[in-house]
Amino acid sequence: MRQTIAFVIAGFLLSGLAACNTVQGVGRDIESVGRAGDRAM
């Protein structure tokens, strides 16, 4: 469980570093992080 949370947090940090240009792009990044977390479980 802790590993999954760490992956999600890392995903948010990386998406923030990527500096998305649009709100829609941020939404896609958040979705992809969620999907990655689901696959990790």
Contacts in CASP RR format, 6 or more apart in sequence:
PFRMAT RR
TARGET T0000
AUTHOR 0000-0000-0000
METHOD contacts of the structure
MODEL  1
MRQTIAFVIAGFLLSGLAACNTVQGVGRDIESVGRAGDRAM
3 40 0 8 1.000
4 37 0 8 1.000
4 40 0 8 1.000
4 41 0 8 1.000
7 36 0 8 1.000
7 37 0 8 1.000
7 40 0 8 1.000
8 33 0 8 1.000
8 34 0 8 1.000
8 37 0 8 1.000
11 33 0 8 1.000
11 36 0 8 1.000
12 30 0 8 1.000
12 33 0 8 1.000
15 26 0 8 1.000
15 29 0 8 1.000
15 30 0 8 1.000
15 33 0 8 1.000
16 29 0 8 1.000
18 29 0 8 1.000
20 26 0 8 1.000
20 29 0 8 1.000
END
